[in-house]
Structure formats: C-alpha cells, structure tokens
C-alpha cells in the first residue's frame, strides 16, 4: 500500500489530508479499493492507463480515509461529492500522486502538480502584473507551479463559473520554500473580496497546495 501521507490538519477547519503515491499496477489498485461496480465500469472506459490508475488510487485513498464505504460522484461542473456523506471533498491527481482533502463543514480546495512540468504559460494566462513582478528568477518554475496550484485550490473552493485567474484570484508575494503559508484574495464579479489562507509543501519534485484556516 502506497499511502504517502495522512493527517488531520491542525487548524480551525480540522480538515483531513491524504496523499497516495501511485506505484502499484492497475490490477493491484483494483484489489486494494472497494470500488462500487458502476464506478469501476465507468473507470474501465477511460482509455489512458495512467488516468485509470489515478482514479483507482483515489478510491484506495478514500478507503483509508473513511471507515465506511463511500460513493463518489460529480456535479455537472465536475466538482466531486460523496453521495452517502455530507463531508466536503476536493481531489487532485498527477501521474505519480493523488491527494484528497476532506472537511465536514467548510468548502475546501486542493491541487498538486509535478515540478517537472514547464509552467511558463501560467505567467501569461493566470498571473496579475503584480504577481509577475514578484517572480524570482532563481526559482521561477517552482514559484509559478505554486501560484497555479494555489489559484486552482481557491477556484475549487469557490466553485464558480468563468473565473478569471489573473483578475479574480490574487496571491500575496511569497518566496518558495519546502513548505509554507500563502494568503489569497478572491474578488467576486460584484467587487466583494474574500480572504483565503492556504498552505503548501513540496516533495519528490511535486508541489501540493490546500485551503487552510490558519493565517
């Protein structure tokens, strides 16, 4: 079993964060997860083996995080939810890792990316002029990855259509470290601003960012 991380976060949200390293074969992941037959059939239609394994790894991780069997589904906008439990859930996956964030009362968001990707396109499509000015040339790709994951986590929490990442999600200046805290502001289309706090960690050439109540 490739459970990489599982912990209850020490903040007011009392979220639970789980990370699974996708190191098993597809057959091994099927054996590890108590996946409902209809969901298993849906996964079997996915052409990409890597994506099938990611979906199965999410299921294996859910089996660790819940005592009882849960039924995972998605709203029309793609946001995941658990049919037989009121817990809020956010999911992210890469070829090598999947992560799940749970919270009983608060809307949440989590995102993970491989640092082996080139994130140069993020600068033009998702960052404000102030955020671009704050980029550090020495750790530019890592900083862009953290920016992207942070904005994705905020986007997942807010669950709104047609969000302009550059205009509506602002991440305050930070300097990349192995782990740390981030402050964000989400601006509604009517101008209302909401402060959102996040935390991040880097591991095994990956970055993981999640919504947190801790300032």
C-alpha positions in Angstrom: 0.0 0.0 0.0 1.5 3.3 -1.1 0.0 5.7 1.4 2.4 8.6 1.3 0.7 11.0 3.8 -2.4 11.1 6.0 -3.0 13.6 8.7 -5.6 15.8 10.4 -4.6 19.4 9.9 -4.0 21.5 12.9 -6.3 24.4 12.1 -9.8 25.7 12.7 -11.1 23.7 9.7 -9.9 20.4 11.1 -9.5 19.1 7.6 -8.1 15.7 6.7 -5.4 15.5 4.1 -4.4 12.2 2.4 -1.7 11.7 -0.3 -1.2 8.4 -2.2 1.8 7.5 -4.3 0.7 5.7 -7.4 3.3 2.9 -7.5 1.0 -0.1 -7.9 -0.1 -1.8 -11.1 -3.7 -1.3 -12.2 -4.6 -4.8 -11.0 -3.1 -4.2 -7.6 -5.1 -0.9 -7.2 -8.3 -2.7 -8.2 -7.6 -5.2 -5.5 -6.9 -2.5 -2.9 -10.0 -0.5 -3.4 -13.6 -1.4 -2.5 -15.0 0.5 -5.5 -18.7 0.3 -6.5 -19.4 -1.7 -9.6 -20.9 1.2 -11.5 -17.9 3.4 -10.8 -15.5 0.6 -11.8 -17.3 0.2 -15.1 -17.0 4.0 -15.7 -13.3 3.9 -15.0 -12.8 0.9 -17.3 -14.0 3.1 -20.3 -11.1 5.5 -19.7 -8.5 5.0 -22.5 -5.5 6.2 -20.6 -4.0 3.6 -18.3 -2.3 6.4 -16.2 -5.7 8.1 -15.6 -7.4 4.8 -14.8 -4.7 4.2 -12.2 -5.1 7.7 -10.8 -8.9 7.2 -10.4 -8.3 3.8 -8.7 -5.7 5.3 -6.4 -8.2 8.0 -5.3 -10.5 5.1 -4.4 -7.8 3.3 -2.4 -7.1 6.5 -0.6 -10.8 7.0 0.2 -10.8 3.5 1.8 -8.1 4.7 4.1 -9.8 8.0 5.0 -13.3 6.6 5.6 -14.3 3.8 7.9 -17.4 3.0 5.8 -17.7 2.5 2.1 -18.4 5.8 0.3 -19.9 6.5 -3.1 -18.1 9.2 -5.1 -19.9 11.2 -7.7 -19.5 14.6 -9.5 -21.7 17.6 -10.1 -22.3 18.8 -13.6 -19.4 21.3 -13.2 -17.0 18.4 -12.3 -16.9 19.2 -8.6 -16.7 15.9 -6.6 -19.1 15.0 -3.8 -19.8 11.9 -1.7 -23.3 10.6 -2.2 -23.7 9.0 1.2 -21.8 11.5 3.4 -22.1 15.3 3.8 -18.4 15.8 4.1 -16.9 18.3 1.6 -14.2 16.8 -0.6 -11.6 18.1 -3.0 -9.4 15.8 -5.2 -6.3 16.3 -7.2 -4.0 13.9 -9.1 -0.9 13.7 -11.2 0.7 10.7 -12.9 2.6 9.8 -9.6 0.4 11.2 -6.8 -3.2 11.7 -5.9 -4.4 13.8 -2.9 -7.8 14.1 -1.2 -8.8 16.9 1.2 -11.9 16.4 3.5 -13.8 18.8 5.7 -17.2 18.3 7.4 -18.3 22.0 7.4 -16.2 24.2 5.1 -15.8 24.3 1.3 -12.2 23.4 0.5 -9.7 23.0 -2.3 -6.5 21.1 -3.0 -4.2 20.9 -6.0 -1.0 19.1 -6.9 1.4 19.4 -9.8 4.7 17.9 -10.9 7.6 20.3 -10.9 9.0 18.6 -14.0 6.3 20.4 -16.0 7.0 23.7 -17.7 4.8 26.3 -16.1 5.9 29.3 -18.2 2.4 29.6 -19.7 0.9 30.2 -16.3 2.6 33.6 -16.2 0.6 35.0 -19.1 -2.8 33.3 -18.5 -3.2 33.3 -14.8 -1.0 35.9 -13.1 -1.6 39.6 -12.5 1.0 42.2 -13.3 1.9 42.5 -9.6 2.4 38.7 -9.3 4.6 38.7 -12.4 6.7 41.4 -10.8 7.1 39.3 -7.7 8.6 36.3 -9.5 12.0 35.2 -8.5 14.2 34.2 -11.5 16.2 31.6 -9.4 13.0 29.6 -8.6 10.7 30.8 -11.4 9.2 27.5 -12.4 8.6 26.3 -8.8 7.1 29.7 -7.9 4.8 29.5 -11.0 3.8 26.0 -10.0 2.8 27.2 -6.5 0.9 30.1 -7.9 -1.0 27.8 -10.2 -1.8 25.2 -7.5 -2.9 28.0 -5.1 -5.2 29.5 -7.7 -6.6 26.1 -8.6 -7.2 25.3 -4.9 -9.0 28.7 -4.4 -11.0 28.1 -7.6 -12.1 24.6 -6.4 -13.2 26.1 -3.0 -15.2 28.9 -4.6 -16.8 26.6 -7.2 -17.9 29.4 -9.6 -18.1 29.5 -13.4 -15.9 31.6 -15.7 -13.3 32.7 -13.0 -10.5 35.0 -14.3 -7.5 33.6 -12.5 -5.4 36.8 -13.2 -8.1 39.3 -12.2 -10.1 37.5 -9.5 -7.6 35.4 -7.6 -4.6 37.3 -6.2 -1.8 35.5 -4.3 0.3 37.7 -2.0 4.0 37.8 -2.5 5.9 34.8 -1.2 9.3 33.2 -1.6 9.3 29.4 -2.3 10.5 27.1 0.5 10.0 23.5 1.2 6.7 24.4 2.9 4.8 27.5 3.9 1.7 29.6 4.1 0.0 31.7 1.4 -2.6 34.4 1.6 -5.0 34.9 -1.3 -7.9 37.3 -2.1 -10.8 36.2 -4.2 -12.7 39.0 -5.8 -16.3 38.4 -6.8 -17.7 39.9 -10.0 -19.6 42.4 -7.9 -16.3 43.6 -6.3 -16.7 41.8 -2.9 -13.4 40.5 -1.7 -12.8 37.3 0.4 -9.6 36.5 2.1 -8.5 32.9 1.8 -5.5 31.2 3.5 -3.6 28.3 2.1 -0.6 26.1 2.9 1.8 24.4 0.6 4.5 21.7 0.6 7.0 20.4 -1.9 8.0 16.8 -2.1 9.5 14.4 -4.6 9.5 17.1 -7.4 5.9 17.9 -6.7 4.0 20.8 -5.1 0.8 20.4 -3.1 -1.4 23.4 -2.0 -4.5 23.3 0.1 -7.0 25.7 1.6 -6.5 26.3 5.3 -8.0 28.4 8.0 -4.5 29.0 9.6 -3.2 32.5 9.0 
